[in-house]
Amino acid sequence: MSCGIVCTNMGVKAGKRIGVKGEIAAGAKSFVLNLGKDQANVVLHFNPRFDAHGDVRTIVCNSMDKGEWGAEQRESAFPFQEGTNVEMFITHDPSNLTIALPNNHQFKFPNRLGLQVIDFLNAEGDFTIKSIQLE
Ligand SMILES: C=CCO[C@@H]1O[C@H](CO)[C@@H](O[C@@H]2O[C@H](CO)[C@H](O)[C@H](OCc3cn(-c4n[nH]c(N)n4)nn3)[C@H]2O)[C@H](O)[C@H]1NC(C)=O
């Protein structure tokens, strides 16, 4: 069950950019941004783990298709600090999502669902969204 913000009907087409600004809680263990069609069809589950599920200062990404998790992808960069504000940008095309992080870190995650339009976004865990930009 989501306890953070939930956006639906966003209508973000390929090539458009989603900007998310928010605050990472002091003492954060983990937070999640899910983007996709809906809660069960997630093209990007973005999960920075400060210390959670056995991962320390690791970004874990995955997808969910009709409620089923895909294969995890771990990123080496971890440009996050507990108790700070952060801004991230996500764009997508038919093949990939591109995630732009602080300190000019950027990585790609495959668009496994072939999603053309991102309608859904939710945040969970130790992160409070302050603003969302659709550009
Ligand atoms: C080593 C054998 C078991 O593997 C582990 O299995 C765990 C359970 O499936 C994996 O954690 C899940 O990984 C998923 C992505 O693949 C999701 O991150 C899942 O959490 C879903 C979730 C968390 N949250 C959340 N709400 N609030 C916070 N802080 N987090 N909301 N949704 C996590 O519980 C975890 O990533 C996985 N670890 C490895 C190394 O594979």
The ligand as an SDF file (V2000), in Angstrom:
LIG
                    3D

 41 44  0  0  0  0  0  0  0  0999 V2000
   18.8950  -12.6960   -1.9680 C   0  0  0  0  0  0  0  0  0  0  0  0
   17.6940  -13.2910   -2.0070 C   0  0  0  0  0  0  0  0  0  0  0  0
   16.5090  -12.4570   -1.9080 C   0  0  0  0  0  0  0  0  0  0  0  0
   16.7060  -11.3580   -2.8490 O   0  0  0  0  0  0  0  0  0  0  0  0
   16.1330  -10.1800   -2.3460 C   0  0  0  0  0  0  0  0  0  0  0  0
   14.6910  -10.3270   -2.4210 O   0  0  0  0  0  0  0  0  0  0  0  0
   14.0260   -9.1700   -1.8880 C   0  0  0  0  0  0  0  0  0  0  0  0
   12.5200   -9.4660   -1.8310 C   0  0  0  0  0  0  0  0  0  0  0  0
   12.0360   -9.7230   -3.1170 O   0  0  0  0  0  0  0  0  0  0  0  0
   14.3280   -7.9650   -2.8180 C   0  0  0  0  0  0  0  0  0  0  0  0
   13.7000   -6.7910   -2.2780 O   0  0  0  0  0  0  0  0  0  0  0  0
   12.5760   -6.3360   -3.0470 C   0  0  0  0  0  0  0  0  0  0  0  0
   13.0990   -5.7640   -4.2730 O   0  0  0  0  0  0  0  0  0  0  0  0
   12.0370   -5.2160   -5.0990 C   0  0  0  0  0  0  0  0  0  0  0  0
   12.6740   -4.7320   -6.3970 C   0  0  0  0  0  0  0  0  0  0  0  0
   13.1990   -5.8480   -7.0910 O   0  0  0  0  0  0  0  0  0  0  0  0
   11.3670   -4.0620   -4.3470 C   0  0  0  0  0  0  0  0  0  0  0  0
   12.3310   -3.0210   -4.0550 O   0  0  0  0  0  0  0  0  0  0  0  0
   10.7910   -4.6300   -3.0430 C   0  0  0  0  0  0  0  0  0  0  0  0
   10.2200   -3.5640   -2.2780 O   0  0  0  0  0  0  0  0  0  0  0  0
    9.0180   -3.0310   -2.8560 C   0  0  0  0  0  0  0  0  0  0  0  0
    8.6980   -1.7740   -2.1470 C   0  0  0  0  0  0  0  0  0  0  0  0
    9.3930   -1.2380   -1.1180 C   0  0  0  0  0  0  0  0  0  0  0  0
    8.6880   -0.1440   -0.7950 N   0  0  0  0  0  0  0  0  0  0  0  0
    8.9710    0.7390    0.2410 C   0  0  0  0  0  0  0  0  0  0  0  0
    8.0910    1.4640    0.9340 N   0  0  0  0  0  0  0  0  0  0  0  0
    8.8130    2.1690    1.8730 N   0  0  0  0  0  0  0  0  0  0  0  0
   10.0990    1.8610    1.6780 C   0  0  0  0  0  0  0  0  0  0  0  0
   11.1370    2.3820    2.3660 N   0  0  0  0  0  0  0  0  0  0  0  0
   10.2310    0.9660    0.6510 N   0  0  0  0  0  0  0  0  0  0  0  0
    7.6420   -0.0100   -1.5680 N   0  0  0  0  0  0  0  0  0  0  0  0
    7.6650   -0.9830   -2.4280 N   0  0  0  0  0  0  0  0  0  0  0  0
   11.8910   -5.2620   -2.2210 C   0  0  0  0  0  0  0  0  0  0  0  0
   11.2760   -5.8950   -1.0730 O   0  0  0  0  0  0  0  0  0  0  0  0
   15.8470   -7.7370   -2.7950 C   0  0  0  0  0  0  0  0  0  0  0  0
   16.1850   -6.6360   -3.6570 O   0  0  0  0  0  0  0  0  0  0  0  0
   16.5460   -9.0060   -3.2600 C   0  0  0  0  0  0  0  0  0  0  0  0
   18.0160   -8.8270   -3.1770 N   0  0  0  0  0  0  0  0  0  0  0  0
   18.8110   -9.3380   -4.1280 C   0  0  0  0  0  0  0  0  0  0  0  0
   20.3090   -9.1160   -3.9170 C   0  0  0  0  0  0  0  0  0  0  0  0
   18.3780   -9.9270   -5.0980 O   0  0  0  0  0  0  0  0  0  0  0  0
  1  2  2  0
  2  3  1  0
  3  4  1  0
  4  5  1  0
  5  6  1  0
  5 37  1  0
  6  7  1  0
  7  8  1  0
  7 10  1  0
  8  9  1  0
 10 11  1  0
 10 35  1  0
 11 12  1  0
 12 13  1  0
 12 33  1  0
 13 14  1  0
 14 15  1  0
 14 17  1  0
 15 16  1  0
 17 18  1  0
 17 19  1  0
 19 20  1  0
 19 33  1  0
 20 21  1  0
 21 22  1  0
 22 23  2  0
 22 32  1  0
 23 24  1  0
 24 25  1  0
 24 31  1  0
 25 26  2  0
 25 30  1  0
 26 27  1  0
 27 28  1  0
 28 29  1  0
 28 30  2  0
 31 32  2  0
 33 34  1  0
 35 36  1  0
 35 37  1  0
 37 38  1  0
 38 39  1  0
 39 40  1  0
 39 41  2  0
M  END
$$$$
